[in-house]
Amino acid sequence: MLIYVCISGHGFGHGSRVASVLSALHRLQPSWRIVLSTPLPARFLDLAFEEIPFEHRPLRWDVGVIQADALGADPDATLAALEALDERLPQQIQQELAWLREQAEPVVLLADVPPDAARLARALAAPLIWMGNFGWDAIYRPMGGSFTALAERALGLYRQGTALIRCPLAMEMDWGLPSHDVGLTAGRPRLDSAAVRDRLNLRAAPDRTVLMGFGGLGLQLNPGLFARWPDHHFLVSDPGLHCEAKNVSVLPQDLRPLEVMPLCSRVITKPGYSTFCEAMALGLGIHLVHREGFAEAQVLEEALQRHAPHRLLSRAQLEKGEWQLDQPLIPASGSGLPPDGADQAARILIALASDLRC
């Protein structure tokens, strides 16, 4: 069985989610062949998918939303990128169609969540399983203008899929498909926490250790802000957060932020699905910085308040260093989410793939 996986290039969160599920899949079906079709960089893929053998087809299937920075969107650049992609896709689909036929083995497509994966699946006459917590239809529609037609186009393509594995913290995904809900699709730390602590020469207690990160684009902050919190130690990976402050440790490029989460009690971050899943699964409090211009952000913010201890920050508070680390976390208004969503999704994928193959 060949699992051909179209992964959005919008951000690392899509890749992290797929990595957690495919790692669980590989433990259950080690003979299945995994092909990742994505523009995500090889350095990230090698780290995220380290546990499993995979082949990489470096192709872009969607644009998502071009970001001005980690907390802002650029609609004009997004429209230009979508137009350029639309010109390239017909040739790309024909190229991948020919390559997949050469493999001469059963194929199931998994997509998180580029709509045009449906065009490849249709040309190949192969089943297509969507996996995600939103579709680009739900992101584009609130942006209005030219994005309204793009939202309708995306919705039409999503409805051509075979099934949906719906992740938690989800937006509306009314695609008229058989749907399977799962819990948190969080990856697992692979390294011994004591060894990681020694490598970083970290001496602060977990209740005084804070992970700070804003995704692949990162965010520039005044290094002097860390001095406002001398009793806390910060672990950072964003280039914009690198500084010489005594209470800041820069994570090496070969160390996933997930590996240091067990050493922390809180994380300061933007709304991000995979970071939320990992932090929730490991019991960290989340200090969330409000984000505008991306519809998923509001859904994630509301879900955070229901399911996890948290504090909410404005961008102005972030940039002033008013991070509220001396304040108690606000308890969730509801219950937590099941932490075994990656295993659930892997079992569902196996069942669907086996049924669809028959």
Sequence and secondary structure as in RCSB ss.txt:
>XXXX:A:sequence
MLIYVCISGHGFGHGSRVASVLSALHRLQPSWRIVLSTPLPARFLDLAFEEIPFEHRPLRWDVGVIQADALGADP
DATLAALEALDERLPQQIQQELAWLREQAEPVVLLADVPPDAARLARALAAPLIWMGNFGWDAIYRPMGGSFTAL
AERALGLYRQGTALIRCPLAMEMDWGLPSHDVGLTAGRPRLDSAAVRDRLNLRAAPDRTVLMGFGGLGLQLNPGL
FARWPDHHFLVSDPGLHCEAKNVSVLPQDLRPLEVMPLCSRVITKPGYSTFCEAMALGLGIHLVHREGFAEAQVL
EEALQRHAPHRLLSRAQLEKGEWQLDQPLIPASGSGLPPDGADQAARILIALASDLRC
>XXXX:A:secstr
 EEEEEE SS HHHHHHHHHHHHHHHHH TTSEEEEE  S HHHHHHHTTTS  EEE         EEETTEE H
HHHHHHHHHHHHHHHHHHHHHHHHHHHH S EEEEEES TTHHHHHHHHT  EEEEES  HHHHHGGG TTHHHH
HHHHHHHHTTSSEEEE SS      SS EEE         S HHHHHHHHT  S GGGEEEE   SS     GGG
GGG TT EEEE  GGG    TTEEE  TTS HHHHGGG SEEEE S HHHHHHHHHTT EEEEE   S HHHHHH
HHHHHHHS EEEE HHHHHHT   TTS  B  SS    S HHHHHHHHHHHHHHHHH 
